[in-house]
């Protein structure tokens, strides 16, 4: 996906601002998780201290290094002799500490899980809401497969980092600080040797951070391309089969999959180098501490209990230090993911006027000197288009491919907005820019050139724009669209399940189902964008006759290439290279023997 800089001020200027927004409603869970993680660390650090006390102070009568309040407590229960005679007390203390550790660990996991799932739900809901409000042009520029990948894999990457890494940060910090504190109380010199390895591990983790992040970005981009190819082929399987392109598409998929695989192999080689060096340095740290500690013990500078306790704390230190390295590497993956999500969240959604106006949709529709160029286009699609659609009439629009017929309807429905100084589109005396989009689209029914049906039953697809409609309304809409006879031949009738994009239906059946979708709403403005191209001439005539008899006072705009579809319209507009070159009734346009309309008429009538 080619990411573009958004115009104006970004809604989320930094990744942190986006994370702050996403964590609303789940932040308190993560705070509790961090708190319980710290308590788990504290409990884990107590047991080595208790064991070291028993080995040195109780069994070997050495001076206690425990705090004064602990020594006072021991004396109150009978002193060292009592513990020596009742070592089960030590076991009970260790068990109690372990139970508290297990409780805090349980609370940590519960809080963390609730925070993670609440976060993911908010992210998915927000992304879906954002995507549904992004302009039609944005969806045309970005591939569906890549958008899906950002909303799934990248969301999971952010969730995993926050729930598995960031919430453990407090625990890691507590472990490092307390381990170093307890170790320094046992032997300050040996603690320095243990600590010397920490900056090395953190330093080389940051060294790998940028490289890993760049590799993850490339891997994500390759995965997005792979997802896009798979999505396109699964939804367009009929086209692939019809043209015998299975081998070509398989090779295309395999080529991209090979590129994606190689990218991950390079990434894994980088990660392997990172983790191998991590393991080596941590192993060297443990070996160094053990060897030097043994020397100090032989010299009498440390007791055996202190050495056992020190090594226990050192192992607890090496784990969080390694975790710190893992956090830094995972931060690379998460930062790439949040940036890819931020691209979607910073997309400019469709904005509505501060004060929207209401329009009477039973008035004339005027295209007032309309000019338009697509954002990625170089040539004007529409050039000073100027005509009026009289209220309650049927208007046909004719023109060659690329003449701007569909663009006119996209502009009327505000799927694209007219730039300033490019003319106006009026309903009565109201500029459509001043009308709320949702309100406008409720009153304008449009059957697109390429109808889209969802993976639902036929009845559910027909009433998708009018969920409250019953079977009577569904059957009536199907009858007007000349779809009822086809449905009756289906084994399941109106409960026939259609595949994705209506793949189980013929082209004509899909178009008629889309027409029924629009007719069931009975909007005051109806647009048919070449939506009868896949039906035969007899069905075309039947649908037009039904529309003429049942649309009442609705304004109907029909875009077509077949003259028989529009020849009975009240007015016909002919476009050529984005300009209105002819306008009039069928009879008036035929009188111009040199006009485009007459030439098309002669050609089509000769063919018929």
Secondary structure, DSSP 8 states (H G I E B T S, - for coil): ------SSS-SS-SHHHHHHHHTTTTHHHHHHHHHHHHHHHHHHHHHHHHHHHIIIIISS-----S-HHHHHHHHHTTHHHHHHH-THHHHHHHHHHHHHHHHHHHHHHHHHHHHHHHHHHHHHHHHHHHHHTB-HHHHHHS-HHHHHHHHHHHHHHHHHIIIIIGGGHHHHHHHHHHHHHHHHHH-HHHHHHHHHHHHHHHHHHHHHHHHHHHHHHHHHHHHHHHHHHHHHHHHTHHHHHHTT-HHHHHHHHHHHHHHHHHHHHHHHHHHHHHHHHHHHHHHHHHHHHHHHHHHHHHTTSS-HHHHHHHHHHHHHHHHHHHHHHHHHHHHHHHHHHHHHHHHHHTS-B----SS-----TTS-EEEEEEEE--TT-SS-SEEEEEEEE-TT-EEEEEE-TTSSHHHHHHHHTTSS---TTS-EEEETTEEGGGS-HHHHHHHEEEE-SS----SSBHHHHHTTT-TT--HHHHHHHHHHTT-HHHHHHSTTGGG-B--GGGTTS-HHHHHHHHHHHHHTTT-SEEEEESTTTTS-HHHHHHHHHHHHHH-TT-EEEEE-SSHHHHTTSSEEEEEETTEEEEEE-HHHHHH-TTSHHHHHHHHHHHH-
